[in-house]
Amino acid sequence: MDSSLQNDPDIAALEQAAANQRKKKLLIVGGVILILPLYWGMGFSSVRASLAEEGYTDLKVSPSGLFDWSFEGKKGASTCSGSVTRLPFSSSKSTFCYSIDASGRASGSVGTSKD
């Protein structure tokens, strides 16, 4: 490279601006890489805690998507399964519960809720 271009302050300023842009992009990507697993882990514990608070026992919660969780458990004498979708500012839940009484008759219920 020509020595006059190496010492040019305009070239140095352009190189510095490009380096700053690269740093900003790396910080954004790094933040997303760190925050997404943290949000996902908090989602798991939040879904489990909210279901337990609603009276579900013997819970098995597993991920079924990035923001979706499926669960199985018991609520009273009923066996239940369902899914919970937890987005940053809202959540929704759908459930199906069934039970079999002493005479062998089955009964069930379906529920949905949105926060």
KOLDRENTI-766998 format. One record per residue: x negated, y negated, z negated of N, C-alpha, C in turn. Coordinates in steps of 0.02 Angstrom, whole numbers, padded with zeros to 5 digits, always signed. Each point is the difference from the previous one (the first is absolute). Layout:
! residues N
XYZXYZXYZ;...
! end
This chain:
! residues 115
-00043+00059+00000+00043-00059+00000-00045-00062+00000;+00022-00051+00033-00036-00063+00003-00006-00029-00071;-00060-00025-00017-00011-00026-00068+00043-00062-00014;+00018-00037+00052+00042-00059-00011+00071+00021-00020;+00023+00059+00023+00067+00024-00019+00000+00030-00070;-00057+00028-00021-00004+00030-00066+00008-00052-00055;-00023-00059+00012+00003-00053-00051+00059-00047+00010;+00043+00015+00047+00058-00043+00014+00050+00006-00057;+00018-00056-00033+00048+00003-00056+00070+00020+00022;+00019-00013+00062+00066+00020+00023+00005+00076+00005;-00053+00032+00026-00002+00073+00005+00003+00030-00071;-00038-00028-00045-00001+00025-00069+00069-00006-00032;+00034-00055+00013+00067-00010-00028+00049+00050+00029;-00005+00014+00065+00044+00050+00031-00013+00070-00028;-00064+00017-00010-00016+00065-00029+00026+00005-00071;-00005-00054-00038+00024+00000-00070+00077+00007-00001;+00035-00033+00046+00073+00006+00003+00021+00071+00018;-00037+00031+00047+00016+00069+00019-00012+00047-00059;-00053-00011-00037-00015+00042-00058+00054-00008-00054;+00024-00061-00010+00053-00012-00049+00065+00035+00021;+00015+00000+00064+00061+00035+00025-00006+00075-00013;-00059+00028+00013-00011+00072-00012+00009+00015-00074;-00025-00042-00044+00006+00010-00072+00074-00001-00021;+00038-00047+00027+00071-00005-00017+00037+00063+00022;-00014+00024+00060+00034+00061+00025-00019+00060-00042;-00063+00006-00019-00021+00056-00043+00034-00003-00068;+00007-00060-00028+00034-00007-00065+00073+00020+00005;+00033-00019+00054+00071+00018+00009+00007+00075+00007;-00040+00031+00042+00003+00073+00010-00017+00036-00065;-00051-00023-00035-00018+00030-00064+00055-00006-00051;+00033-00058-00002+00055-00009-00047+00058+00047+00014;+00016+00008+00064+00054+00047+00018-00019+00071-00019;-00062+00018+00014-00023+00068-00017+00003+00013-00075;-00013-00051-00040+00003+00009-00073+00071-00005-00028;+00041-00045+00027+00066-00012-00027+00050+00054+00018;-00003+00027+00060+00049+00049+00022+00000+00063-00044;-00058+00031-00015+00002+00058-00045+00023-00018-00070;-00017-00060-00023+00023-00021-00066+00076-00006-00001;+00029-00031+00051+00073-00006+00005+00032+00069+00004;-00030+00045+00038+00026+00067+00007-00001+00037-00067;-00055-00005-00036-00005+00033-00065+00049-00029-00050;+00008-00065+00001+00049-00031-00045+00071+00021+00020;+00012+00010+00064+00065+00023+00023+00017+00068-00028;-00049+00045+00000+00011+00067-00027+00021-00003-00073;-00038-00038-00040+00016-00003-00072+00065-00039-00012;+00014-00050+00041+00061-00039-00008+00062+00042+00017;-00004+00039+00054+00057+00043+00020+00012+00052-00054;-00052+00031-00023+00006+00052-00052+00030-00030-00064;-00024-00058-00021+00025-00032-00061+00073-00021+00007;+00019-00027+00057+00069-00022+00008+00048+00059+00001;-00021+00056+00030+00043+00060+00000+00006+00028-00071;-00054+00001-00036+00002+00025-00069+00045-00045-00043;-00003-00064+00012+00042-00048-00037+00074+00011+00015;+00016+00023+00060+00069+00014+00018+00025+00067-00026;-00044+00038-00033+00021+00062-00031-00020+00063+00036;-00041-00005+00052-00023+00059+00035-00055+00034-00041;+00000+00066-00002-00052+00038-00034-00029+00051+00049;-00053+00033-00020-00035+00050+00042-00014-00029+00070;-00024-00061+00002-00010-00035+00063-00060+00025+00039;+00009+00006+00065-00054+00014+00047+00006-00055+00053;-00047-00046+00000+00000-00056+00048-00058+00011+00048;+00014-00008+00064-00053+00008+00050+00010-00052+00056;-00055-00022+00030+00005-00049+00054+00029+00032+00063;+00042-00037+00034+00027+00024+00064-00013-00051+00055;-00036-00052-00016-00017-00052+00048-00039-00054-00037;-00019-00052+00035-00039-00053-00032+00038-00034-00056;+00064-00012+00010+00041-00033-00051+00057+00045-00024;+00000+00063+00018+00055+00046-00016-00024+00055-00048;+00044+00017-00046-00014+00052-00049+00059+00048-00002;-00013+00064-00003+00054+00048-00010-00006+00028-00071;+00056+00020-00028-00002+00026-00068+00049+00056-00009;-00014+00041-00050+00045+00053-00023-00002-00003-00076;+00057+00014-00031+00003-00001-00072+00069+00020-00025;+00009-00007-00064+00064+00015-00031+00026-00062-00034;+00066-00006+00002+00033-00055-00035+00059+00031-00037;-00008+00010-00064+00051+00036-00038+00000+00072+00023;+00058+00026+00018+00006+00069+00024-00007+00005+00075;-00010-00055+00034-00004-00001+00073-00072+00005+00024;-00008+00032+00057-00064+00001+00035+00004-00051+00056;-00051-00043+00003+00003-00056+00047-00062-00003+00044;+00010-00029+00059-00056-00015+00044+00017-00065+00036;-00050-00032+00027+00014-00062+00035-00063-00033+00024;+00008-00063+00020-00057-00038+00024+00005-00072-00025;-00058-00031-00008-00004-00069-00020-00046-00035+00049;+00023-00057+00025-00041-00043+00043-00017-00062-00040;-00064-00013-00008-00022-00057-00040-00042-00046+00044;+00029-00056+00018-00034-00052+00039-00022-00055-00048;-00042-00046+00022-00025-00052-00046+00055-00040-00036;+00056-00014+00032+00050-00041-00033+00069+00033-00006;+00004+00064+00014+00064+00035-00007-00012+00075-00005;+00050+00035-00024-00004+00073-00002+00070+00029+00010;+00002+00061+00024+00065+00034+00008-00010+00073-00018;+00056+00030-00020-00003+00070-00023+00062+00036+00025;-00009+00062+00022+00056+00043+00017-00010+00066-00037;+00054+00026-00028-00004+00061-00039+00055+00048+00018;-00013+00063-00013+00050+00052+00005-00008+00044-00062;+00053+00007-00038-00001+00041-00061+00055+00052+00004;-00015+00059-00025+00051+00053-00003-00007+00038-00065;+00054+00031-00020-00001+00042-00060+00049+00058+00011;-00012+00053-00037+00044+00059+00002+00026+00010-00071;+00067-00001-00006+00029+00008-00067+00002+00074-00021;+00026+00012-00059+00000+00068-00029+00041+00049+00042;+00050-00025+00036+00041+00045+00041-00031+00012+00069;-00058-00031+00014-00034+00011+00064+00019-00049+00054;+00041-00051-00016+00018-00050+00049-00054-00054+00005;-00015-00018+00060-00050-00051+00011+00033-00068+00012;-00032-00051-00025+00024-00068+00014-00062-00043+00014;+00009-00050+00041-00056-00042+00018+00019-00072+00008;-00050-00043+00002+00011-00071+00010-00058-00029+00040;+00016-00051+00039-00050-00035+00040+00001-00072-00022;-00058-00029-00008-00003-00069-00021-00054-00039+00037;+00012-00064+00009-00051-00045+00029+00000-00064-00040;-00057-00031-00004-00005-00065-00034-00055-00040+00033;+00006-00066-00005-00049-00045+00030-00012-00057-00049;-00063-00015-00011-00018-00056-00045-00026-00058+00041;
! end
